[in-house]
Amino acid sequence: MEDKWSPLRLLITGASGLYGSKLAYLAEKKGYQVFSAYSQHRPVFGKPIQLDVSNQEQVTKVFNEVAPEFVVHAASLTDVDKCELNHELAWRTNVDGTENVAKISRTHDAFLIFISTDYVFNGEAGRYKESDLSHPINYYGLTKVKAEEKVKSLTNEYCIARPSVIYGATPAAGKINFALWIVEKLRKNEQVKIVTDQWISPTLNSSLADMTLEVMERRLIGTYHLSGATRINRFDFAKLIAQTFNLNDKMINPVTSAEMPWAAKRPRDSSLDTAKAQQTLKNKPLTLERAIREMKRELAIQTVNDLHCY
């Protein structure tokens, strides 16, 4: 008697977020059985499962029910200033939560992809390689470094993926991302202040999701910088968004980081070197120009779909 084919089981934590929701959507399209774990905002794609990753009993219960073959752990407190002001919450969510997921992933022999950040670096050099030493300058970055250490020490089959400033065409989990915020502000003809002295590697959520799925399917072990391929400062990033969307970039006003009322320090240059991913993956990191054009295309499709709903 032949075994019936069954779809691969993928558990995503943080599945209602900007990246997690896109990953769930693309994974379902590829035929995965997707289980979308969330904390507060019910996800649109995948089978929704409410989960507090900092609660070990809940994590164990969900894993026992789902029995995932792949786990993408994207749940995290990413508000940099909130992490700086509430160390206990940041540690419980980002470090304890990751420890819980990593431990049980190993128990279930599940391949784990942990979504980290460019903020593990201090920003003094820029264009960081995977092999460069981490040295965070804020508490958010510290929690992600400690979480990476948990993944390495508690699991055998894992990938640590580091993006930088994730953006996309759709608001997610009740929040709007940087690129979409720029588009909405400029469409309303409102002025915005953007820093000129913070260099990043902006990462389109759909590109990150595509790269994640390839890493997962090929079971690529280690650390990969899965960000966009372009190093740029936030001001020029905003200007490029405006130009691509044919909006008035004169409404974008340059400021310095020192003028911003932030609780946490930001790295001056946390841009990532994506050479390893470029050489290894078929779904390669995108240049910023191409990625913003793709975001514009996705936004246009989304607008048409929204109109068809009425």
N, C-alpha and C positions, 0 to 999 in steps of 0.2 A: 504493500500500500504506500503510495507516494505522499510525502509530507506536503501539506498545503502551504503556499507562500504566505508569509505574514510580513507586514511593513515593519521597518526598523522603528524602534521606540525612542523618541527624543524628548527629554525633559529640559525645559528652559525655565530658569528662574529669572525674575524681572521681565516677564514676557509681555507686560503691558507698556514697557518703556519704548523709546524711540528705536533702539536697536533690536530689542527682544521681539517686538511686534513684527518688525520686518523679517526677522529670521524665522519666526513662526509661520508667517505667510508664505515665504519662499520654500520652507521645508515641507509644508503641506502640499504645495504645488508639485514638489518632487516625489510625493508619495509617502513621506514619513508619517508615522502616527505621532502627533505632536501633543504633548502635555504642557500647558502654559501655566506655570506657577506665578502667583502675583500676591502682593500685599494688600493694596487698597483699590486700585483701579482694575476692574474686570477686563481681561484681554479680549480682543475681537477674534483672533485666530487661535486655533488649537483648542484642546479640551481644558477649560479653566479649572485651576486648583488653587484655592487660597492657601498661602504658606508664609509663615514667618521663619526665615532661614536661621534666625538666632535661637529658635526653639528646637533643641535637639530631638525631642520626642516627635514633634510635627514632621521634621525632616525625615526621620526614620520611618514613620508611618507612610508618608507619601512615596518614598522609595520602595517600600515593601509592596505598596499597591500598584505602582507604575512599572517597577522592574525595568528601568531604562537601560538601554545599551549605550546611549550617548547622553551626556549632560552638558549643557552650556550654562555656566553660572554667571549671569549678568546682574543679578540683584545686588544693589549697592547703594549706600548713601553717597551720592555724587556732588551734593551741594557743598562746595569747598568751604564756604564761610560757616555753614551750619556745623560741619565737622570740627572747625576750629573752635566754635563756641560750645559744642557739646561732645566732648571727648568720649564720654561713656557710651552714648548712642552710636557714634561713629565706630568705635571699637567693637561693640556688640554686633552691629550690622555687618561691617566689612571684614573683620578678622574672625570673630566667633562664628559668624554665619558661614564664612568660607571654610573654616575648620570642620563644621558640621557636614557640609556638602562634600568636602574632600574625603573625609573618613568613610562616609556611607557609599560614596562612589567606588572606592576601592573594595569595600565589602561586596558590592554588586558587580564587580569587574566591569564597570562602566567607564568609557573613555570620557575624560573631563576636559572641557575647555573653559578656562577662567579668563574673564574679561578684566584686564587691568587698565593701566593708564600711563600716559606720558609724564604724569606728575610724580612718578617715582624718581625722576631726575631733578637736579637742583637748577638747571637752566643756565648754567654758566658757560657751557660749551655749545650745545645745540647739535643737531644731526646725530643723535645718539644711536649707537648700534646696540644690538641685543646683549652683547658681551660687556658693555660699559657698566661700571658700578653704579648702583642706585644710591641716591643721597637726597631724599625729599626735604623740602623747606617748609612744608605745611603738614598739618595733622592728617588731612585726607591722603596725601601722598604716602605718609608713614603707614597708615592702615593698609594701603594697597601693597606696599613692600612686605609687610608682615603677612598679608594674605597670600602673596606669591610664595613666601617661605613655607607656609602651611601646605600649599598645593604640592610643592616640590618634596616635602618631607613625608607627606601622608599618602601620596599616590604614585603609581608607577607609570600609568598611561595618561598623560596629560599634555595639554598645550596651554601656555600662557600667552594670550593675545593682547598686545598693547595698541589701542587706537589713540587718537588725539582729537578733541573737540568734534564729537559726532553731531552731524546735522542731517536733515532730510526734509522731504516734502510734506510730511504729516505730523501734526502735533500729537504727542503721546503722553499718557499717564498724567494728564492735566497740566502739562508743561509745554512751552513753545521753545524750540531750539534757536540758536544764534542766527542761522541763515534765514529761517522762516520769519523770525522777529524783524530782521532787517527788511525783508520784502514787505511785510505788513506795515511797518512804520513808514517806509518810503512811499508805498501806495496811498497812504493817508496824508502824504506830504508833511510828515513830522520830522523834526530834526533829531539826530542821534549823535551821541558822543562815543567814539570808539578809540581804544588805546593804540598807539603807534609803536610801542616798545615791548610788545609781547609776541614772540614768534612761535608758530604752531605748525602742525601738519593736518589740516582739516580732513575729516573722514566722513564720506557719505555713507549713511546707514545701510543702504542696499548693497554697496560695494563691500562693506565689512561683513554683511551677512553672506554674500557670495563666497568670500574668502574663507569664512568660518566653515561653511558647508564642505568646501574642498578639503580643508584641514581635517575635518571630522571624517570624511569618507576615506581619506588616505591615511588617517591615524598618524598624523605628523606630530612627533613628540618634541617638546622643547619650547623655547620662547620665540615668538615671531612678532615683529612690528607690522601690524595690519592697519596702518593708517593710510591717509592719502599720500601721494608721492611728491607733493609740492610743499616746500617750506615758504611760509608767508607770514607777515604780521597781521594782526586782527583788522587794522584799519584798511590795508590793501585788500584783504579778504572781503570786507564789507563793500569796498569800491567795485571789486570784480563781480560780486553778486548784483549790485545795482546796474552795472553795465550789461551783464548778461540778460537781466530782466527788463532792460530798457527803462530804468528808473533814474531819477535825478540824484546823482552821486554828490551833488553840491550840498545836499542836506546832511551829509556825513561829516561830522566835525572831529578833527584830531585832538586827542588829549593824551596825557601820560599816565602811567599806572599810579604815580604819586598823587594824582588828582582824584583817584577813585576811592570811595569810602568802603574799602574791603576790610574784612576782619582778618583774612588770611593772606599771606604773601603768595604771589604767583611767580612761577619760574619765568625768567626773562626770555629764555629760548629753550623750549622743551620739544623742538622739532625732532622727528624720528627719521633715521636712515632705514629705508625699506628695501635695500639691496637684497637681503636674504629672501624676502617674500617675492621680489621681482624675479629672482633666479629660480625659486622653487615652485611657485604656483602658476597654474594656467590662468586663474582669475587674479590678475596682477593689480597692485595698488594703482589707482587712477590719478592722472594729473588733475589739478584743481579745475582747470578750464573745462575738461571733459566731464568731470563730476558735477559741476554746477549746471552744465547743459543737460545732464541726465536728470538732475533734480527738477529743472524747469520742465522737462518732458513729463516726468512723473506727476508734477503738480497740475499740468494741463490735462492729463488723463484723469486724475482725481476730480478735477473740476467738472469734466464732461460726465463722469459717473455720478457725481452729486446732482447734476441737473436732471439726469435720467430718473433719479429717485422721486422727482416731483411730478 
